[in-house]
Amino acid sequence: MKKIVIFLATFIALHANAQDFNAETTTGCVPLIVQFTATSGDAWEWDFGDGTSVAYTNPINHLYTSTGVYTVKCTIFYSDSRPQQIVTKTNYIVVNPKPHADFTSFNNQSCDPLNVEFNNISYDNDTASLTYQWFFDDSLSNDDTSSLKHPEHFFNNYKYYDVSLIVTNIFNCKDTITKPDYVKIEGMSGEIFADTLIGCKPLRVNFNFNISGFDNKDTMIIIFDDGESYVTEFVGAPLKHDYRKEGFYIPLIQLISWFYNENTGKYERCIRGYILKDTIKVLGYTADFRIENKQQEILSDGIKMLKPNDTAYFFDESDITPKDLTLSYKWNFGNGDSITTFDNFYKYVYHDTGSYLTSLEITNNICNDEKASHLLIVDVSSNISENEKTSKIVIYPNPVTSAFRINAGNTNIEYIEVIDILGNTLLKTSNISRDINIKHLSNGLYFIRIHTKEDLLSKKIIKK
């Protein structure tokens, strides 16, 4: 008897559980699609609680388009003699409201970088509990998103930006709005490229350009940073430019266009500039040096004379750009001796009297060699400084084209010699009261060695 009771109870429980239905989800945001599945029966009639009903289908999907709490009823039919069963689930489906996302701004178009203040006009049944997530489509920014209700964002780059806002309420229901090209930073974007970044003057550089948004109404100005510029309405071909002076240059392009501003209702001019990302280095140097004795008196070009067996000190005074350019120095002492070094200073002992045409040749691995020469006189006679005596002797005109004259003042000149940079005497005369003709000499630098009863002096002239 006990076994029969247990069997009947189990049968009743299994039969009761079989007459049921379930929903894939019972809570969600409008619009909500719910799949209902009956667990038994051969035919079904569904009442979804929102005024709609459907017969025969199982499982079935139903779309709830309004918020609310819905009671769902399923009538289950059997093909055998079993009676129909009605299963009702009260307040079974809960459809929560979804917020409405929207925003505006007062100024969202400009040529210049623009700070946009966004006005959030989203709403919900409980607006105060809404949370926000903004996306500004600005991958180059460090703050491309925001969770503020009314954020600000600084748009710095030429681009049309898609701005999106996601709004979430207390039921975790979301609404998303995206406004394409909402923020417009007008104008053209561009890049400038140079095929050569370092070299010696004159340096030819070919420039290429990558310009976005350029048409036949627009203008490009190339500013080469050396005082020259170029205006064009065509950016397709490379542009060449010669830098003729040493220095560091950062060229730039200015792109000029016109756009219609939807905020102001006017056409406005837009100027945007883009610089070369590298520096063009134009190298150059002019060789020069000075010669001193141990008393730090200048000996160059006979201003003073060096005594035999004394040391001459050679100092580089070359004009070099850039200042940290690596150079080698070849010092030539005018007597057959020379030395090449990386030092811009050298000292040398002269034992014999005479006139020595010394020189300095500077070299690097990019530019051509540059050379300078100065006359050094080694003699036991007394020295007269430039300011004391040679400054009173005037050679004119200087530079000279064919002939020059000498105004000796009170100096008693015995004779003069014209000497080239190699130390060769080309002309010697004692008649200084007339023109001294050097028309037959090549253009260049020459030294005028002036012999007086007391001293040997030296001046420089340039033949053109």
C-alpha positions as CSV (number, residue, x, y, z in Angstrom):
1,M,0.0,0.0,0.0
2,K,2.8,2.4,0.8
3,K,4.5,1.8,-2.6
4,I,1.3,2.6,-4.5
5,V,1.0,6.0,-2.7
6,I,4.6,7.0,-3.5
7,F,4.0,6.0,-7.2
8,L,0.8,8.1,-7.5
9,A,2.5,11.2,-5.9
10,T,5.5,10.9,-8.3
11,F,3.2,10.6,-11.3
12,I,1.1,13.6,-10.2
13,A,4.2,15.8,-9.7
14,L,5.7,14.9,-13.1
15,H,2.4,15.5,-14.8
16,A,2.0,18.9,-13.2
17,N,5.6,20.0,-14.1
18,A,5.0,19.0,-17.7
19,Q,2.2,21.5,-18.1
20,D,4.3,24.6,-18.0
21,F,6.1,27.2,-20.2
22,N,9.1,29.4,-19.6
23,A,10.7,32.6,-21.1
24,E,14.3,33.0,-22.3
25,T,14.4,36.3,-20.4
26,T,11.8,37.9,-18.1
27,T,13.3,41.4,-17.6
28,G,14.8,43.8,-20.2
29,C,14.6,47.2,-21.9
30,V,12.1,48.3,-24.4
31,P,11.9,47.2,-27.1
32,L,12.2,43.7,-25.7
33,I,12.1,40.4,-27.6
34,V,11.2,37.4,-25.5
35,Q,11.2,33.7,-26.6
36,F,8.5,31.6,-24.9
37,T,8.6,27.8,-24.9
38,A,5.8,25.5,-23.7
39,T,7.1,22.2,-22.1
40,S,4.2,20.0,-23.3
41,G,1.1,19.8,-25.5
42,D,0.3,19.5,-29.2
43,A,-1.2,22.9,-29.8
44,W,-1.0,26.2,-27.9
45,E,-2.6,29.5,-27.6
46,W,-0.5,32.4,-26.2
47,D,-1.7,35.6,-24.5
48,F,1.2,37.9,-24.0
49,G,-0.6,40.4,-21.7
50,D,-0.1,43.4,-24.0
51,G,-3.3,42.8,-26.1
52,T,-1.8,40.4,-28.6
53,S,-2.3,36.6,-28.8
54,V,-1.0,33.9,-31.2
55,A,-2.1,30.3,-31.7
56,Y,-0.3,27.1,-32.5
57,T,3.3,28.3,-32.5
58,N,5.9,26.9,-30.0
59,P,8.4,28.1,-29.3
60,I,7.5,31.7,-30.2
61,N,9.2,35.1,-30.1
62,H,7.3,38.1,-29.1
63,L,8.3,41.8,-29.2
64,Y,7.2,44.1,-26.4
65,T,7.2,47.7,-27.7
66,S,6.0,49.4,-24.5
67,T,7.2,49.5,-21.0
68,G,5.2,47.7,-18.3
69,V,4.7,44.5,-16.3
70,Y,2.9,41.8,-18.2
71,T,1.0,38.6,-17.2
72,V,1.4,35.8,-19.7
73,K,-1.1,33.0,-20.3
74,C,-0.5,29.8,-22.3
75,T,-3.4,27.4,-23.2
76,I,-2.1,23.9,-23.9
77,F,-4.0,21.5,-26.0
78,Y,-3.5,17.7,-26.3
79,S,-4.3,15.4,-29.2
80,D,-5.4,12.6,-26.9
81,S,-8.3,12.6,-24.4
82,R,-6.5,14.9,-21.9
83,P,-8.3,18.2,-21.3
84,Q,-6.7,21.5,-22.2
85,Q,-4.6,23.2,-19.5
86,I,-4.2,26.9,-18.9
87,V,-0.9,28.1,-17.4
88,T,-0.9,31.7,-16.2
89,K,2.2,33.6,-14.9
90,T,1.3,36.8,-13.3
91,N,3.6,39.9,-13.7
92,Y,5.9,37.5,-15.5
93,I,7.6,39.9,-18.0
94,V,9.0,43.3,-16.9
95,V,9.9,45.7,-19.7
96,N,11.8,48.7,-18.4
97,P,12.0,52.1,-20.0
98,K,14.9,53.2,-22.2
99,P,16.4,56.7,-21.9
100,H,16.5,59.1,-24.8
101,A,20.0,60.4,-25.8
102,D,20.6,63.7,-27.5
103,F,22.9,66.7,-27.3
104,T,23.7,70.1,-28.9
105,S,26.5,72.7,-28.8
106,F,26.7,76.4,-29.6
107,N,29.8,76.3,-31.8
108,N,31.0,73.2,-33.6
109,Q,32.7,74.6,-36.7
110,S,36.0,76.6,-37.1
111,C,39.2,76.8,-38.9
112,D,41.2,77.2,-35.7
113,P,41.5,74.5,-33.0
114,L,38.2,74.7,-31.2
115,N,37.0,74.1,-27.6
116,V,33.4,72.7,-27.8
117,E,31.0,72.9,-24.9
118,F,28.4,70.1,-25.2
119,N,24.9,70.6,-24.0
120,N,23.4,67.3,-22.9
121,I,19.6,67.2,-23.5
122,S,19.1,63.5,-22.8
123,Y,16.0,62.6,-20.7
124,D,14.4,59.6,-18.8
125,N,11.7,59.0,-16.3
126,D,14.4,59.5,-13.7
127,T,16.9,61.8,-15.5
128,A,18.8,62.6,-12.4
129,S,20.0,58.9,-12.2
130,L,21.3,58.8,-15.7
131,T,25.0,58.1,-16.4
132,Y,26.9,59.2,-19.6
133,Q,29.7,58.1,-21.8
134,W,31.0,60.4,-24.5
135,F,33.2,59.6,-27.5
136,F,34.8,62.4,-29.4
137,D,36.5,60.6,-32.3
138,D,39.8,62.2,-31.4
139,S,42.4,59.5,-31.2
140,L,45.2,62.0,-31.0
141,S,43.9,63.4,-27.7
142,N,44.7,62.1,-24.2
143,D,41.0,62.5,-23.2
144,D,39.0,61.1,-26.1
145,T,36.1,60.2,-23.8
146,S,34.2,61.8,-20.9
147,S,31.6,60.7,-18.3
148,L,30.4,64.2,-17.5
149,K,26.9,65.4,-18.2
150,H,28.0,68.5,-20.0
151,P,31.6,68.0,-21.0
152,E,34.1,70.2,-23.0
153,H,36.6,69.0,-25.5
154,F,39.4,70.7,-27.3
155,F,39.6,69.7,-31.0
156,N,43.1,70.5,-32.2
157,N,43.5,68.7,-35.6
158,Y,42.0,69.3,-39.0
159,K,39.3,66.8,-39.3
160,Y,35.5,66.2,-39.2
161,Y,34.7,64.4,-36.0
162,D,31.8,62.0,-35.3
163,V,30.6,62.6,-31.7
164,S,28.7,59.8,-29.8
165,L,26.8,59.7,-26.5
166,I,25.7,56.6,-24.6
167,V,23.1,57.2,-21.9
168,T,22.3,54.6,-19.2
169,N,19.5,54.6,-16.7
170,I,19.0,52.8,-13.3
171,F,17.7,49.7,-15.2
172,N,20.9,49.5,-17.2
173,C,18.9,50.4,-20.3
174,K,20.9,52.3,-22.8
175,D,20.4,54.7,-25.7
176,T,23.1,55.7,-28.1
177,I,23.3,58.7,-30.5
178,T,26.0,59.4,-33.0
179,K,26.2,62.6,-35.0
180,P,28.5,62.2,-38.0
181,D,30.8,65.1,-38.8
182,Y,29.4,67.0,-35.9
183,V,32.6,69.0,-35.1
184,K,34.2,70.4,-38.2
185,I,37.8,71.8,-38.0
186,E,38.0,73.2,-41.5
187,G,41.0,73.8,-43.8
188,M,43.5,71.6,-45.4
189,S,45.9,69.2,-43.7
190,G,49.4,68.9,-45.1
191,E,52.9,67.7,-44.8
192,I,56.2,69.0,-46.2
193,F,59.1,66.7,-47.0
194,A,62.7,67.5,-48.0
195,D,65.0,65.1,-49.9
196,T,68.2,66.6,-48.4
197,L,68.7,67.7,-44.8
198,I,72.4,68.5,-44.7
199,G,75.0,69.8,-47.0
200,C,77.3,72.6,-47.9
201,K,76.2,76.0,-49.3
202,P,74.9,76.4,-51.9
203,L,72.5,73.5,-51.0
204,R,69.7,72.5,-53.4
205,V,66.7,70.9,-51.7
206,N,63.8,69.3,-53.4
207,F,60.5,69.7,-51.5
208,N,57.5,67.4,-51.8
209,F,54.0,67.8,-50.3
210,N,51.2,65.7,-49.0
211,I,48.1,67.9,-49.0
212,S,44.6,66.8,-48.1
213,G,41.6,68.8,-49.3
214,F,43.4,71.0,-51.8
215,D,41.5,72.3,-54.8
216,N,41.8,74.9,-57.5
217,K,40.4,77.6,-55.2
218,D,43.1,77.2,-52.6
219,T,46.6,78.5,-52.3
220,M,49.8,77.2,-50.8
221,I,52.7,79.4,-49.7
222,I,56.1,77.8,-49.1
223,I,58.3,79.8,-46.7
224,F,61.8,78.6,-46.9
225,D,63.0,80.3,-43.7
226,D,65.9,82.1,-45.5
227,G,63.9,85.2,-46.4
228,E,62.4,83.7,-49.6
229,S,59.0,82.2,-50.3
230,Y,56.9,80.9,-53.1
231,V,53.1,81.0,-53.8
232,T,51.4,78.3,-55.9
233,E,48.0,76.9,-56.6
234,F,49.4,73.6,-57.7
235,V,51.0,71.1,-55.3
236,G,51.5,68.0,-57.5
237,A,55.1,68.5,-58.5
238,P,58.3,68.7,-56.4
239,L,59.6,72.2,-55.8
240,K,63.4,73.0,-55.7
241,H,65.1,75.7,-53.7
242,D,68.7,76.7,-53.3
243,Y,70.0,77.7,-49.8
244,R,73.0,80.0,-50.5
245,K,73.9,80.9,-46.9
246,E,75.0,78.6,-44.1
247,G,72.6,78.2,-41.2
248,F,69.8,76.1,-39.8
249,Y,66.4,76.3,-41.6
250,I,62.9,75.0,-40.8
251,P,60.7,75.7,-43.8
252,L,56.9,75.6,-43.6
253,I,53.8,75.7,-45.8
254,Q,50.8,77.9,-45.3
255,L,47.5,76.4,-46.8
256,I,44.8,79.0,-47.5
257,S,41.2,78.0,-48.2
258,W,37.7,79.3,-47.8
259,F,34.8,77.5,-46.1
260,Y,31.1,78.2,-45.4
261,N,30.6,78.5,-41.6
262,E,27.2,77.0,-40.8
263,N,27.2,78.8,-37.4
264,T,27.8,82.3,-38.7
265,G,26.3,81.9,-42.2
266,K,29.4,83.5,-43.8
267,Y,32.3,82.4,-45.9
268,E,35.5,82.5,-43.9
269,R,39.2,82.3,-44.8
270,C,41.2,79.5,-43.2
271,I,45.0,79.5,-42.9
272,R,46.8,76.5,-41.6
273,G,50.5,76.1,-41.3
274,Y,52.7,73.0,-41.2
275,I,56.4,72.9,-40.6
276,L,59.1,70.5,-41.8
277,K,59.6,68.0,-39.1
278,D,63.4,68.1,-39.5
279,T,65.9,70.9,-39.7
280,I,67.8,71.6,-42.9
281,K,71.5,72.2,-42.0
282,V,73.4,74.2,-44.5
283,L,77.1,74.0,-43.6
284,G,79.7,76.6,-44.4
285,Y,83.0,77.9,-43.2
286,T,85.5,80.6,-44.1
287,A,89.0,79.8,-43.1
288,D,91.1,82.3,-41.1
289,F,93.6,82.3,-38.4
290,R,95.9,84.6,-36.4
291,I,99.6,84.3,-35.4
292,E,100.9,85.5,-32.0
293,N,104.2,85.4,-30.1
294,K,104.5,84.3,-26.5
295,Q,103.7,87.9,-25.5
296,Q,100.3,87.5,-27.2
297,E,101.2,90.1,-29.8
298,I,99.8,89.7,-33.3
299,L,102.4,88.7,-35.9
300,S,100.0,88.1,-38.9
301,D,101.0,89.9,-42.2
302,G,104.0,91.7,-40.7
303,I,102.2,93.6,-38.1
304,K,105.0,92.5,-35.8
305,M,108.0,90.3,-36.5
306,L,109.0,87.1,-34.8
307,K,112.6,86.8,-33.6
308,P,114.6,83.7,-34.8
309,N,114.3,80.7,-32.5
310,D,111.1,82.0,-31.0
311,T,107.8,80.2,-31.0
312,A,104.9,81.3,-33.2
313,Y,101.4,80.4,-31.9
314,F,98.7,79.7,-34.5
315,F,95.0,80.1,-33.6
316,D,92.1,79.1,-35.8
317,E,89.6,82.0,-36.3
318,S,87.5,80.4,-39.0
319,D,83.9,81.3,-39.3
320,I,82.1,77.9,-39.0
321,T,78.4,77.0,-39.1
322,P,77.5,75.0,-37.2
323,K,80.0,75.7,-34.4
324,D,80.3,72.0,-33.4
325,L,81.2,70.9,-36.9
326,T,84.0,68.4,-36.9
327,L,87.0,69.7,-38.9
328,S,90.5,68.7,-39.6
329,Y,93.2,71.5,-39.8
330,K,96.2,71.4,-42.1
331,W,98.8,74.0,-40.8
332,N,101.4,75.0,-43.4
333,F,104.3,76.9,-41.8
334,G,105.7,78.3,-45.1
335,N,109.1,76.6,-44.9
336,G,108.1,73.2,-46.2
337,D,106.8,71.9,-42.8
338,S,103.1,71.2,-42.3
339,I,100.9,69.1,-40.0
340,T,97.3,67.9,-40.2
341,T,95.5,67.7,-36.9
342,F,92.0,68.0,-35.3
343,D,93.3,70.7,-33.0
344,N,92.4,74.3,-33.9
345,F,95.6,75.5,-32.2
346,Y,99.3,74.8,-32.9
347,K,102.7,76.2,-32.0
348,Y,105.8,76.1,-34.1
349,V,109.5,77.3,-33.6
350,Y,111.1,79.3,-36.4
351,H,114.9,79.2,-36.4
352,D,115.8,81.2,-39.6
353,T,115.0,84.7,-40.6
354,G,112.8,85.2,-43.7
355,S,109.3,85.8,-44.9
356,Y,107.0,82.8,-44.6
357,L,103.7,82.5,-46.2
358,T,101.8,80.4,-43.7
359,S,98.4,78.9,-44.4
360,L,95.5,77.0,-42.8
361,E,93.3,74.5,-44.8
362,I,90.2,73.3,-43.1
363,T,88.3,70.2,-44.2
364,N,85.3,68.0,-43.3
365,N,83.7,65.0,-44.9
366,I,80.9,67.0,-46.5
367,C,82.1,70.3,-47.7
368,N,85.0,71.4,-50.0
369,D,88.3,72.5,-48.5
370,E,88.7,76.2,-47.5
371,K,92.1,77.9,-47.2
372,A,93.5,81.1,-45.7
373,S,97.0,82.5,-45.8
374,H,99.0,85.0,-43.7
375,L,102.5,86.3,-44.0
376,L,104.9,85.8,-41.1
377,I,108.2,87.7,-41.0
378,V,111.1,86.3,-38.9
379,D,113.7,89.0,-38.4
380,V,116.0,90.4,-35.7
381,S,115.0,94.0,-36.4
382,S,112.7,96.0,-34.2
383,N,109.0,95.7,-34.6
384,I,106.5,98.5,-35.2
385,S,102.9,97.7,-34.5
386,E,100.1,98.3,-37.0
387,N,98.7,101.1,-34.9
388,E,102.0,102.9,-34.5
389,K,103.3,102.9,-38.1
390,T,101.6,100.8,-40.7
391,S,98.3,102.4,-39.9
392,K,99.8,105.7,-41.1
393,I,100.6,104.2,-44.6
394,V,97.5,104.2,-46.8
395,I,97.2,102.1,-50.0
396,Y,94.4,103.1,-52.3
397,P,92.2,102.1,-53.9
398,N,91.8,98.8,-52.2
399,P,90.5,96.6,-53.7
400,V,92.4,97.6,-56.8
401,T,91.6,96.8,-60.5
402,S,94.7,98.0,-62.3
403,A,97.0,100.4,-60.3
404,F,97.3,101.7,-56.8
405,R,99.1,104.5,-55.0
406,I,100.8,104.7,-51.6
407,N,100.4,107.6,-49.2
408,A,103.4,107.2,-46.9
409,G,102.7,110.2,-44.7
410,N,105.9,110.9,-42.8
411,T,107.3,107.4,-43.3
412,N,110.5,107.2,-45.3
413,I,110.0,104.3,-47.7
414,E,113.0,103.0,-49.5
415,Y,111.2,100.5,-51.7
416,I,108.2,98.2,-51.8
417,E,107.6,94.6,-53.0
418,V,104.4,93.0,-54.3
419,I,104.3,89.4,-53.1
420,D,101.8,86.6,-53.9
421,I,100.3,84.2,-51.3
422,L,103.1,81.7,-52.1
423,G,105.8,84.2,-51.1
424,N,107.0,85.0,-54.6
425,T,108.1,88.6,-55.3
426,L,106.2,89.7,-58.4
427,L,107.2,93.4,-58.5
428,K,109.8,95.7,-56.8
429,T,109.9,99.4,-57.1
430,S,111.3,102.4,-55.2
431,N,109.2,105.0,-57.1
432,I,106.2,105.3,-54.9
433,S,105.3,108.7,-56.0
434,R,103.5,107.4,-59.0
435,D,100.8,104.8,-59.8
436,I,102.0,101.2,-59.2
437,N,100.5,99.2,-62.0
438,I,99.5,95.6,-61.3
439,K,97.0,95.2,-64.1
440,H,98.9,92.2,-65.4
441,L,98.4,90.2,-62.1
442,S,95.6,87.8,-61.6
443,N,92.8,88.6,-59.3
444,G,93.4,87.6,-55.7
445,L,95.1,88.5,-52.4
446,Y,98.6,90.1,-52.4
447,F,101.0,91.4,-49.8
448,I,102.8,94.7,-50.1
449,R,106.1,94.4,-48.3
450,I,107.3,97.9,-47.3
451,H,111.0,98.5,-46.6
452,T,112.0,101.5,-44.6
453,K,115.4,102.3,-43.1
454,E,114.3,101.1,-39.8
455,D,111.7,98.4,-40.4
456,L,110.1,95.9,-42.7
457,L,106.3,96.4,-42.8
458,S,103.5,94.6,-44.5
459,K,100.0,95.5,-45.9
460,K,97.4,93.5,-47.8
461,I,95.6,94.4,-51.0
462,I,93.0,92.6,-53.1
463,K,93.2,92.7,-56.9
464,K,89.8,92.5,-58.6
